[in-house]
Amino acid sequence: MSQESQKARNEMSGMDKDELEQLRKVYGWKASYKTWRKSSDGRSNERELLSTLGFFPDGDATRKCAILDVGIENKQYIHEFEVENTQPTTRKHCKDMVIMHGYGAALGLFVRNFDGLSRVPGLKLHAIDMLGYGLSSRPPFPGTGMISSFIKRGNISAGEVHEAEDFFIDSLEQWRQKKQLERFVLVGHSLGGYLSCCYALKYPNRVEKLILVSPVGVETSVFDLTRKHSPTHAHAAELGPDVAKEVSANKKNPTTDNPVKTSSSFHVPDDAGNVERVPNLPRVFSFMWTCNISPFGFLRSLGPAGALVSSKWSFRRFSFIKDQEQLLTFHNYCYSIFAGAGSGEYALTRILAPGVLARLPLLSRAPGNLKCDSLWMYGSHDWMSKEAGTVIAREINKKTPGIKADFTVVSDAGHHLYLDNPPEFNRKLVDFLKLES
């Protein structure tokens, strides 16, 4: 193991339980109020987070970087952190890499990956905040007013799903045109992974390679609007939970003595990638979902108390950080992103049905239609369906001659695998792209 990898591994050990508990005690109402006040200055919080990079803001001998707001149509803009490795290269491929975050997130969450990836000679990174998220413009999301959402109550058509997708992928295309990029590698996490695949399907000539990082919306189910369902399967909740598939420890069924299929995945589909059973959801959760009530709206309504509530997630999510000040930097940044005006967050219930299952799943769309090589990446204890990832990779390889789909798992990592194990994540990404580092 290299010194760099060993150092990263040591950093990932993070705080122990006592240190974390002490931080929770220190972070009280006064600190929460301070975070809330700072949330209006998200750009300052972002710069503070990016300052943990040794080459920010002035660059170094081999890299230069910039924070940009790239204007697109309708006076909107896409916020971007650009890092360019200025070392010469003879490589003709994969010179530009675009990185898209997941639901409710922003580009800063990839801060632990920027240093390693930007060491590749001649590579230019473009980490962006999707339209409606982060520090990009936050226009009203189409068709999601409180009254219209209540009237619709989850009766979403395929056309409305495409409209929600196009809000993001057409703005990405406008950004590409402004940046004058002919082709690029596209990396997307979670919801950003789903949307990255949608972009590659709609604009196939623009994506050189596609890397899906724990993408949502892969598996099919009774919510799939591209398929016909019998009246008795009109709603997946009627099928009830499949408790056996939620078991996370390897063991045998004490009754039959047959191996029980185990996984960290929330949904474990069958061999065809179909989820036959999904857990019944609490009525209040289903109501909030079908009425498109955002959890971030609830967080914003709490005022200063919202920062305190958010800290419970932040301190757990970033517990790999040893330094308390740095952990608070992550927390302040994330809260400022969460507390921004509601926009892109309202796409979730258009694209996904209750139970986090896609209305237009990628498994029904990508095989046979995807025109570039792809890598499907998951964490070893990811709650997103690794099983669906193996199915879609298999189906793409079977149905699309000349197009290759790879599947890989990053060890010691969950859904945010790029955060949990940056060295291995970066290495697998670079190896797939065949980049010299």
PLY file of the C-alpha trace (Angstrom):
ply
format ascii 1.0
element vertex 437
property float x
property float y
property float z
element edge 436
property int vertex1
property int vertex2
end_header
0.00 0.00 0.00
1.31 3.44 -0.97
2.01 6.10 1.66
-0.85 8.16 0.25
-3.29 5.22 0.53
-2.09 4.37 4.04
-2.51 7.99 5.11
-6.05 8.04 3.73
-6.84 4.77 5.51
-5.60 6.20 8.80
-7.72 9.31 8.31
-10.78 7.14 7.72
-10.48 5.70 11.22
-11.96 9.02 12.37
-13.26 9.86 15.81
-14.03 7.24 18.39
-17.43 7.13 20.09
-16.31 9.20 23.09
-14.91 11.99 20.90
-18.08 12.04 18.82
-20.27 12.18 21.90
-18.20 15.05 23.26
-18.68 16.97 20.00
-22.44 16.45 20.20
-22.42 17.93 23.71
-20.33 20.93 22.62
-22.53 21.59 19.58
-25.56 23.07 21.31
-28.08 25.81 20.61
-25.50 28.58 20.40
-23.41 26.72 17.81
-26.58 25.72 15.97
-27.68 29.35 15.74
-24.27 30.30 14.36
-24.51 27.60 11.68
-28.02 28.79 10.79
-26.80 32.36 10.39
-23.93 31.21 8.18
-26.22 29.14 5.96
-27.07 32.21 3.90
-23.42 32.42 2.89
-23.04 29.05 1.22
-20.20 30.27 -0.96
-18.10 31.08 2.07
-18.86 27.64 3.52
-17.87 26.03 0.21
-14.56 27.89 0.06
-13.83 26.88 3.63
-14.45 23.24 2.72
-12.38 23.39 -0.48
-9.57 25.02 1.51
-8.88 21.60 2.99
-7.31 20.85 -0.42
-3.62 21.62 -0.58
-3.89 23.18 -4.06
-6.89 25.46 -3.41
-7.34 28.30 -4.28
-4.11 29.18 -6.08
-3.22 25.79 -7.57
0.23 24.19 -7.43
3.02 23.17 -9.79
0.80 20.81 -11.80
-2.77 21.95 -11.13
-4.93 25.02 -11.43
-8.46 25.43 -10.18
-11.38 27.83 -10.29
-14.91 28.27 -8.94
-17.29 29.19 -11.75
-20.92 30.11 -12.37
-21.65 29.11 -15.97
-24.64 30.90 -17.45
-27.27 28.80 -19.23
-30.74 29.61 -20.60
-33.40 31.70 -18.82
-30.79 33.60 -16.81
-29.96 30.46 -14.81
-26.46 29.18 -14.07
-24.62 25.99 -13.15
-22.11 26.25 -10.31
-18.84 24.43 -10.93
-15.50 23.63 -9.33
-12.97 23.09 -12.10
-9.55 21.49 -11.55
-7.13 21.08 -14.43
-3.93 19.05 -14.39
-1.58 21.01 -16.64
0.99 18.25 -17.16
1.40 17.27 -20.83
-0.11 13.98 -22.01
-0.23 12.04 -25.25
-3.60 10.57 -24.26
-6.33 11.24 -26.82
-9.24 10.04 -24.69
-10.93 10.95 -21.38
-9.56 14.46 -21.00
-12.67 15.95 -19.36
-14.53 14.39 -16.44
-17.87 15.73 -15.21
-18.93 14.75 -11.67
-22.57 14.95 -10.54
-23.72 14.61 -6.92
-26.79 12.85 -5.55
-30.11 13.93 -4.02
-29.89 16.92 -1.71
-26.10 17.06 -2.04
-23.59 19.26 -3.84
-20.12 19.16 -5.39
-18.28 19.69 -2.09
-19.01 16.13 -0.98
-16.39 14.95 -3.50
-13.69 17.00 -1.78
-11.84 13.84 -0.70
-11.58 12.70 -4.34
-10.39 15.88 -6.03
-6.74 15.58 -5.02
-6.29 11.98 -6.16
-8.20 12.31 -9.43
-6.56 15.59 -10.38
-3.12 13.94 -10.29
-3.85 12.31 -13.67
-1.81 14.24 -16.30
-3.94 16.25 -18.69
-7.25 15.55 -16.93
-9.71 18.36 -16.29
-12.33 17.80 -13.58
-15.69 19.58 -13.69
-17.57 19.00 -10.43
-20.97 20.64 -10.78
-23.99 21.44 -8.67
-27.02 20.26 -10.62
-29.64 22.87 -11.44
-31.85 23.32 -8.39
-29.18 22.14 -5.95
-26.13 23.44 -4.17
-24.98 26.85 -5.33
-26.50 26.59 -8.80
-29.68 28.50 -9.64
-32.76 27.23 -7.83
-35.72 27.96 -10.11
-39.21 26.68 -9.25
-39.45 23.00 -10.12
-42.15 22.38 -12.78
-45.52 21.11 -11.63
-44.77 20.79 -7.95
-46.79 23.50 -6.23
-48.32 22.38 -2.95
-51.88 22.50 -4.30
-51.18 20.71 -7.58
-49.09 18.09 -5.76
-51.93 17.41 -3.31
-54.50 17.10 -6.12
-52.31 14.68 -8.10
-51.52 12.57 -5.02
-48.84 10.50 -6.75
-50.66 9.89 -10.05
-47.57 10.55 -12.12
-47.41 9.91 -15.87
-44.39 8.86 -17.90
-44.42 12.31 -19.50
-44.10 13.96 -16.10
-41.16 11.73 -15.24
-39.40 12.78 -18.44
-40.19 16.42 -17.64
-38.53 16.01 -14.23
-35.49 14.34 -15.79
-35.18 17.00 -18.49
-35.05 19.75 -15.86
-31.59 18.41 -14.99
-30.25 16.77 -18.13
-31.19 19.59 -20.53
-29.54 22.12 -18.23
-26.45 19.88 -18.22
-26.49 19.93 -22.01
-26.76 23.73 -22.00
-23.79 23.85 -19.62
-21.81 21.53 -21.96
-22.50 23.83 -24.89
-21.33 26.88 -22.92
-18.16 25.03 -21.89
-17.63 23.89 -25.52
-16.97 20.29 -24.50
-17.28 17.86 -27.39
-17.29 14.66 -25.30
-16.59 13.84 -21.68
-16.56 11.15 -19.01
-19.69 11.43 -16.88
-19.64 10.32 -13.23
-22.87 10.41 -11.25
-23.79 9.37 -7.71
-27.20 8.07 -6.58
-29.89 10.32 -8.14
-27.06 11.95 -10.09
-26.17 8.48 -11.36
-29.72 7.88 -12.56
-29.76 11.27 -14.29
-26.30 10.68 -15.78
-27.59 7.53 -17.44
-30.65 9.43 -18.69
-28.35 12.08 -20.15
-26.25 9.42 -21.90
-29.42 7.94 -23.40
-30.70 11.32 -24.63
-27.34 12.74 -25.75
-25.34 9.62 -26.68
-22.72 11.44 -28.75
-21.58 13.52 -25.78
-20.68 10.81 -23.25
-17.36 9.06 -23.78
-17.59 6.80 -20.72
-20.27 6.52 -18.05
-19.60 5.78 -14.38
-22.63 5.15 -12.19
-21.86 5.37 -8.48
-24.54 3.55 -6.47
-27.28 4.79 -8.82
-30.89 4.85 -7.73
-33.67 3.67 -10.02
-32.09 0.60 -11.63
-34.44 -2.25 -10.68
-37.90 -2.82 -12.14
-41.05 -3.25 -10.06
-44.82 -2.88 -10.24
-44.24 0.87 -10.37
-42.55 0.56 -13.78
-44.64 2.69 -16.16
-43.10 1.01 -19.19
-44.80 -2.30 -18.31
-48.40 -3.46 -18.04
-49.57 -4.76 -14.68
-52.62 -6.69 -13.62
-55.20 -4.90 -11.45
-54.11 -6.99 -8.45
-50.59 -5.59 -8.76
-51.55 -1.95 -9.15
-49.65 -0.96 -6.06
-46.55 -2.66 -4.68
-47.52 -2.03 -1.07
-50.34 -4.55 -1.46
-47.74 -7.30 -1.72
-46.40 -6.59 1.75
-42.82 -6.76 3.02
-40.37 -9.50 2.19
-38.65 -9.73 5.55
-36.19 -12.47 4.56
-34.59 -10.24 1.98
-33.96 -7.54 4.57
-31.71 -9.84 6.63
-28.21 -8.40 6.65
-26.26 -11.25 8.26
-25.39 -14.50 6.49
-27.25 -17.36 8.08
-29.47 -20.31 7.26
-33.20 -20.54 7.58
-33.75 -22.51 10.79
-36.90 -24.07 9.36
-35.76 -25.26 5.93
-32.01 -25.19 6.50
-31.71 -23.57 3.07
-29.42 -20.58 2.62
-31.28 -17.28 3.02
-30.37 -14.67 0.42
-28.71 -11.90 2.37
-27.62 -8.42 1.41
-27.18 -4.90 2.71
-29.41 -3.76 -0.16
-32.76 -2.22 0.75
-34.30 -4.01 -2.23
-33.04 -7.37 -3.46
-34.52 -8.08 -6.90
-34.88 -11.47 -8.54
-32.49 -12.73 -11.21
-34.25 -10.60 -13.80
-33.76 -7.42 -11.73
-37.41 -7.18 -10.68
-38.47 -6.28 -7.13
-41.57 -8.36 -6.49
-42.09 -7.23 -2.90
-41.39 -3.92 -1.21
-41.94 -3.00 2.46
-45.22 -1.44 3.43
-44.56 2.16 4.41
-46.04 4.12 7.32
-49.10 6.04 6.14
-47.62 9.40 7.12
-44.54 8.70 5.00
-46.63 7.62 2.01
-48.79 10.73 2.41
-45.75 13.01 2.48
-44.30 11.24 -0.56
-47.44 11.39 -2.71
-47.98 15.04 -1.75
-44.33 15.79 -2.58
-43.48 17.18 0.85
-39.72 17.55 1.00
-37.71 16.64 4.12
-35.58 19.72 3.44
-38.69 21.89 3.62
-39.27 20.53 7.11
-35.64 21.27 8.00
-35.95 24.85 6.75
-39.13 25.37 8.78
-37.24 24.65 12.00
-35.08 27.76 11.71
-31.98 27.62 13.97
-33.16 24.26 15.37
-32.76 22.82 11.87
-28.98 23.09 12.11
-29.06 21.14 15.38
-31.22 18.42 13.82
-28.97 18.33 10.76
-25.89 17.92 12.97
-27.10 14.45 14.02
-26.69 13.34 10.41
-23.50 15.31 9.75
-21.61 14.04 12.79
-22.51 10.45 11.96
-21.89 10.78 8.20
-18.50 12.50 8.58
-17.30 10.66 11.68
-14.30 9.48 9.63
-12.80 12.96 10.21
-10.54 13.18 13.26
-10.38 16.97 13.52
-13.48 18.54 15.09
-13.06 21.85 13.26
-12.90 20.08 9.93
-15.98 18.04 10.76
-17.83 21.26 11.61
-16.69 22.66 8.25
-18.40 19.72 6.52
-21.50 20.22 8.65
-21.76 23.96 7.99
-21.39 23.38 4.26
-24.00 20.63 4.13
-26.51 22.58 6.20
-26.16 25.63 3.94
-26.92 23.32 0.98
-29.89 21.70 2.74
-31.33 25.05 3.81
-31.35 26.60 0.33
-34.60 27.41 -1.46
-36.58 24.33 -2.48
-36.14 23.39 -6.14
-34.44 20.24 -7.48
-35.38 18.31 -4.33
-38.98 18.14 -5.58
-37.96 15.90 -8.48
-37.55 12.87 -6.25
-41.22 11.91 -5.96
-41.71 12.46 -9.69
-38.90 10.12 -10.65
-39.34 7.57 -7.84
-42.41 5.96 -6.32
-42.77 5.30 -2.58
-40.24 2.68 -1.61
-37.52 4.37 -3.71
-38.41 2.46 -6.89
-38.19 4.13 -10.29
-41.25 4.86 -12.37
-39.05 4.55 -15.50
-36.27 2.23 -14.28
-32.90 2.14 -16.00
-33.15 -1.62 -16.45
-36.10 -1.04 -18.80
-34.23 1.64 -20.76
-30.45 1.26 -20.85
-29.81 -2.30 -22.16
-29.72 -2.18 -25.95
-29.81 1.64 -26.00
-26.72 2.80 -24.09
-24.02 3.76 -26.61
-20.94 4.00 -24.38
-18.98 1.76 -22.02
-20.12 1.99 -18.42
-19.00 1.10 -14.90
-21.54 0.31 -12.18
-19.98 0.92 -8.75
-21.36 0.08 -5.30
-20.15 0.02 -1.71
-19.65 -3.29 0.07
-22.39 -2.38 2.56
-24.38 -0.16 0.22
-28.14 0.07 0.79
-28.66 0.62 -2.92
-29.19 -2.63 -4.83
-25.87 -4.17 -5.85
-27.87 -7.10 -7.20
-29.67 -4.83 -9.66
-26.27 -3.47 -10.69
-25.07 -6.94 -11.66
-28.25 -7.56 -13.64
-28.12 -4.34 -15.65
-24.41 -4.80 -16.43
-25.18 -8.33 -17.64
-28.13 -7.17 -19.75
-26.18 -4.31 -21.35
-23.39 -6.70 -22.31
-25.92 -9.16 -23.72
-28.08 -6.71 -25.66
-25.53 -4.18 -26.89
-22.73 -5.74 -28.97
-19.51 -3.74 -28.82
-20.58 -1.87 -25.69
-19.07 -3.01 -22.40
-20.57 -2.69 -18.91
-18.42 -3.48 -15.87
-19.54 -4.02 -12.28
-17.40 -3.46 -9.19
-17.70 -3.15 -5.41
-15.62 -0.78 -3.26
-14.65 -2.38 0.05
-15.37 -0.88 3.48
-17.89 1.53 1.98
-21.59 2.26 2.00
-23.82 4.33 -0.28
-21.36 7.25 -0.27
-18.48 5.01 -1.36
-16.44 7.92 -2.74
-16.44 9.43 0.76
-16.01 6.21 2.70
-13.04 4.82 0.75
-11.58 7.52 -1.55
-8.32 5.69 -2.45
-10.05 2.55 -3.71
-12.84 4.52 -5.38
-10.35 6.71 -7.25
-8.20 3.75 -8.24
-11.12 1.74 -9.65
-12.34 4.76 -11.57
-8.90 5.49 -13.05
-8.34 1.82 -13.91
-11.67 1.60 -15.73
-10.83 4.68 -17.80
-7.31 3.38 -18.43
-5.75 6.64 -17.31
-2.10 6.98 -16.36
-1.77 8.54 -12.89
0 1
1 2
2 3
3 4
4 5
5 6
6 7
7 8
8 9
9 10
10 11
11 12
12 13
13 14
14 15
15 16
16 17
17 18
18 19
19 20
20 21
21 22
22 23
23 24
24 25
25 26
26 27
27 28
28 29
29 30
30 31
31 32
32 33
33 34
34 35
35 36
36 37
37 38
38 39
39 40
40 41
41 42
42 43
43 44
44 45
45 46
46 47
47 48
48 49
49 50
50 51
51 52
52 53
53 54
54 55
55 56
56 57
57 58
58 59
59 60
60 61
61 62
62 63
63 64
64 65
65 66
66 67
67 68
68 69
69 70
70 71
71 72
72 73
73 74
74 75
75 76
76 77
77 78
78 79
79 80
80 81
81 82
82 83
83 84
84 85
85 86
86 87
87 88
88 89
89 90
90 91
91 92
92 93
93 94
94 95
95 96
96 97
97 98
98 99
99 100
100 101
101 102
102 103
103 104
104 105
105 106
106 107
107 108
108 109
109 110
110 111
111 112
112 113
113 114
114 115
115 116
116 117
117 118
118 119
119 120
120 121
121 122
122 123
123 124
124 125
125 126
126 127
127 128
128 129
129 130
130 131
131 132
132 133
133 134
134 135
135 136
136 137
137 138
138 139
139 140
140 141
141 142
142 143
143 144
144 145
145 146
146 147
147 148
148 149
149 150
150 151
151 152
152 153
153 154
154 155
155 156
156 157
157 158
158 159
159 160
160 161
161 162
162 163
163 164
164 165
165 166
166 167
167 168
168 169
169 170
170 171
171 172
172 173
173 174
174 175
175 176
176 177
177 178
178 179
179 180
180 181
181 182
182 183
183 184
184 185
185 186
186 187
187 188
188 189
189 190
190 191
191 192
192 193
193 194
194 195
195 196
196 197
197 198
198 199
199 200
200 201
201 202
202 203
203 204
204 205
205 206
206 207
207 208
208 209
209 210
210 211
211 212
212 213
213 214
214 215
215 216
216 217
217 218
218 219
219 220
220 221
221 222
222 223
223 224
224 225
225 226
226 227
227 228
228 229
229 230
230 231
231 232
232 233
233 234
234 235
235 236
236 237
237 238
238 239
239 240
240 241
241 242
242 243
243 244
244 245
245 246
246 247
247 248
248 249
249 250
250 251
251 252
252 253
253 254
254 255
255 256
256 257
257 258
258 259
259 260
260 261
261 262
262 263
263 264
264 265
265 266
266 267
267 268
268 269
269 270
270 271
271 272
272 273
273 274
274 275
275 276
276 277
277 278
278 279
279 280
280 281
281 282
282 283
283 284
284 285
285 286
286 287
287 288
288 289
289 290
290 291
291 292
292 293
293 294
294 295
295 296
296 297
297 298
298 299
299 300
300 301
301 302
302 303
303 304
304 305
305 306
306 307
307 308
308 309
309 310
310 311
311 312
312 313
313 314
314 315
315 316
316 317
317 318
318 319
319 320
320 321
321 322
322 323
323 324
324 325
325 326
326 327
327 328
328 329
329 330
330 331
331 332
332 333
333 334
334 335
335 336
336 337
337 338
338 339
339 340
340 341
341 342
342 343
343 344
344 345
345 346
346 347
347 348
348 349
349 350
350 351
351 352
352 353
353 354
354 355
355 356
356 357
357 358
358 359
359 360
360 361
361 362
362 363
363 364
364 365
365 366
366 367
367 368
368 369
369 370
370 371
371 372
372 373
373 374
374 375
375 376
376 377
377 378
378 379
379 380
380 381
381 382
382 383
383 384
384 385
385 386
386 387
387 388
388 389
389 390
390 391
391 392
392 393
393 394
394 395
395 396
396 397
397 398
398 399
399 400
400 401
401 402
402 403
403 404
404 405
405 406
406 407
407 408
408 409
409 410
410 411
411 412
412 413
413 414
414 415
415 416
416 417
417 418
418 419
419 420
420 421
421 422
422 423
423 424
424 425
425 426
426 427
427 428
428 429
429 430
430 431
431 432
432 433
433 434
434 435
435 436
